[in-house]
Amino acid sequence: MEPGKGIRAFDFDHTVYKGYSYRDFVFYTTLRRPWVLLWLPVIIVTAILTAMKAIPMKRTVEVVLFPFLRFKKIDEYIVKFWDKRQNRIQQWFKDIQRPDDVVISATPKFFLEEICRRIGVKTLIATEIDRKTGKVVDPYCYREGKWLRFTEVFGENAVLEEYYTDTEKDSGMLDRALRGYVVDKKGNIEKVK
């Protein structure tokens, strides 16, 4: 980070990436490993229970990840996926990107590391997954958990100068940023703070 500048952070899905990257990865791998469809009823029930707030989002992530962590060559799948989907990184992000920018996301870190390396993002804060157990490592990098993860990396007194996201529900970060921006599906940026 340049001296005298605060931190500039970006959500990943629907912000830096056009779409929801892990959902795209699930479709990509399911086409190549159709046995994953056997897990679909479990995912559907989990999604319904999550929508009813009967189970936490963290548990939903663990359920959805379960079959994909069983792939022996998941890291190869990730590389091949980003070979095909790297072009979905938004042009507006490429135009304003600085070497010290931070990506912070609820998406699993092991999945985003490859694309962040490719596009030159040196600091990635994302959901940590124990790849042996499939469990989310607390704090889960979602909503308020993003701020907890952020302060683990940068300290309690870090200044979040700018934050870019796709939704004002990302208030844990937006509320603490000096300036906040919401990016719509077309890549238009609106200053909300």
C-alpha positions in Angstrom: 0.0 0.0 0.0 1.3 3.5 -0.9 2.2 5.6 2.2 -0.6 8.0 3.3 -3.3 6.1 1.4 -6.1 4.1 3.0 -7.0 0.6 1.9 -9.2 0.1 -1.2 -11.1 -3.2 -1.2 -13.4 -5.0 -3.6 -16.0 -7.7 -3.2 -15.4 -10.3 -5.9 -18.6 -11.9 -7.2 -20.9 -9.6 -9.2 -18.3 -6.9 -8.6 -14.9 -7.7 -9.9 -16.2 -10.8 -11.6 -19.3 -10.6 -13.8 -21.5 -13.2 -12.2 -21.2 -15.6 -9.3 -17.9 -17.4 -9.8 -18.4 -20.4 -7.5 -21.8 -21.1 -8.9 -20.3 -21.0 -12.4 -17.6 -23.4 -11.2 -20.3 -25.8 -9.8 -21.9 -25.9 -13.3 -18.6 -26.3 -15.0 -17.5 -29.3 -12.9 -20.9 -30.9 -12.9 -20.8 -31.1 -16.7 -17.5 -32.9 -16.3 -18.4 -35.0 -13.3 -22.2 -35.7 -13.6 -22.3 -37.9 -10.5 -22.4 -34.6 -8.6 -26.0 -34.4 -9.6 -26.8 -37.1 -7.0 -26.0 -34.4 -4.4 -28.5 -31.9 -5.9 -31.5 -32.9 -3.7 -29.3 -32.2 -0.6 -28.3 -28.8 -2.0 -32.0 -27.9 -2.8 -33.2 -28.8 0.7 -30.3 -26.9 2.2 -31.1 -23.8 0.1 -34.7 -24.0 1.3 -33.7 -24.3 4.9 -31.3 -21.4 4.5 -34.0 -19.2 2.9 -36.2 -20.0 5.9 -33.3 -19.1 8.2 -33.4 -22.5 9.7 -29.7 -23.1 9.1 -26.8 -20.5 8.9 -25.2 -19.6 5.6 -21.9 -21.0 6.8 -23.5 -24.5 7.0 -24.9 -24.0 3.5 -21.4 -23.4 2.2 -20.2 -26.6 3.8 -23.0 -28.6 2.3 -22.5 -27.2 -1.2 -18.7 -27.7 -1.1 -18.9 -31.3 0.1 -18.9 -33.2 -3.2 -16.4 -30.8 -4.9 -13.8 -31.2 -2.2 -13.9 -35.0 -3.0 -12.4 -34.4 -6.5 -8.9 -35.7 -6.6 -7.9 -33.1 -9.1 -9.9 -30.1 -7.9 -7.0 -27.7 -8.2 -6.6 -28.7 -11.9 -10.3 -28.1 -12.4 -9.9 -24.6 -10.8 -7.0 -23.8 -13.2 -9.0 -25.0 -16.3 -12.1 -23.1 -15.1 -10.2 -19.8 -14.8 -8.6 -20.5 -18.3 -12.2 -20.3 -19.6 -13.6 -17.6 -17.3 -10.8 -15.1 -16.7 -12.4 -13.0 -19.4 -15.3 -12.3 -17.0 -13.2 -10.0 -14.9 -14.8 -6.6 -15.3 -13.1 -4.1 -17.5 -13.9 -1.2 -15.1 -11.9 -3.0 -12.4 -8.9 -3.5 -14.8 -9.0 0.2 -15.6 -8.8 1.4 -12.0 -6.8 -1.4 -10.4 -3.8 -0.6 -8.2 -1.1 -3.1 -7.1 -2.2 -2.7 -3.4 -5.9 -3.3 -4.0 -7.6 -5.9 -1.8 -10.2 -8.5 -2.8 -12.5 -9.6 0.0 -15.1 -12.3 -0.6 -17.3 -14.9 1.0 -16.2 -17.3 -1.8 -13.7 -20.0 -0.7 -10.1 -18.7 -0.7 -8.7 -21.9 -2.3 -10.9 -21.2 -5.4 -10.1 -17.5 -5.8 -6.3 -17.7 -5.2 -5.6 -18.7 -8.9 -7.6 -15.9 -10.4 -6.2 -13.3 -8.0 -2.7 -14.4 -8.9 -3.5 -14.1 -12.6 -4.9 -10.6 -12.3 -2.3 -9.2 -10.0 -4.2 -9.0 -6.7 -1.7 -9.6 -4.0 -4.0 -9.5 -1.0 -7.0 -11.8 -1.0 -9.2 -12.2 2.1 -11.8 -14.9 1.6 -13.6 -17.7 3.3 -11.1 -20.2 4.7 -12.0 -23.9 4.3 -10.4 -26.8 6.0 -10.1 -28.9 2.8 -9.8 -32.2 4.8 -13.1 -31.7 6.7 -14.9 -29.3 4.4 -15.7 -27.0 7.4 -15.6 -23.2 7.2 -12.9 -21.8 9.5 -14.3 -19.0 11.7 -14.9 -16.2 11.2 -16.8 -16.9 8.0 -16.0 -14.1 5.5 -19.6 -13.1 5.0 -21.3 -9.9 6.0 -19.9 -8.9 9.4 -17.3 -11.7 9.1 -15.7 -9.8 6.3 -14.8 -7.0 8.7 -13.5 -9.4 11.2 -11.3 -11.0 8.6 -10.2 -7.6 7.3 -9.1 -6.5 10.8 -7.2 -9.8 11.3 -5.1 -8.8 8.3 -4.8 -5.1 8.6 -5.4 -4.4 12.3 -8.2 -2.7 14.2 -7.1 0.8 13.2 -6.9 0.2 9.5 -8.5 2.8 7.3 -10.9 1.4 4.6 -10.7 4.3 2.2 -13.0 2.8 -0.5 -15.1 -0.3 -0.8 -16.8 -1.7 -3.9 -19.6 -4.3 -3.8 -22.7 -5.4 -5.6 -25.1 -4.9 -2.8 -25.8 -2.5 0.1 -26.5 -5.6 2.2 -22.7 -5.7 2.4 -23.0 -3.1 5.2 -20.3 -4.6 7.4 -17.8 -3.2 5.0 -19.7 -0.3 3.5 -20.5 1.3 6.8 -16.9 1.3 7.8 -15.5 2.6 4.5 -14.9 6.3 4.0 -16.4 6.0 0.5 -18.6 3.1 -0.7 -19.7 2.1 -4.2 -22.2 -0.3 -5.5 -21.6 -2.0 -8.9 -24.6 -3.1 -10.9 -24.9 -6.0 -13.3 -23.8 -3.8 -16.3 -20.7 -2.6 -14.4 -22.0 0.8 -13.6 -20.7 2.2 -10.4 -22.8 4.3 -8.0 -21.4 6.1 -5.0 -23.5 5.3 -2.0 -21.4 6.8 0.7 
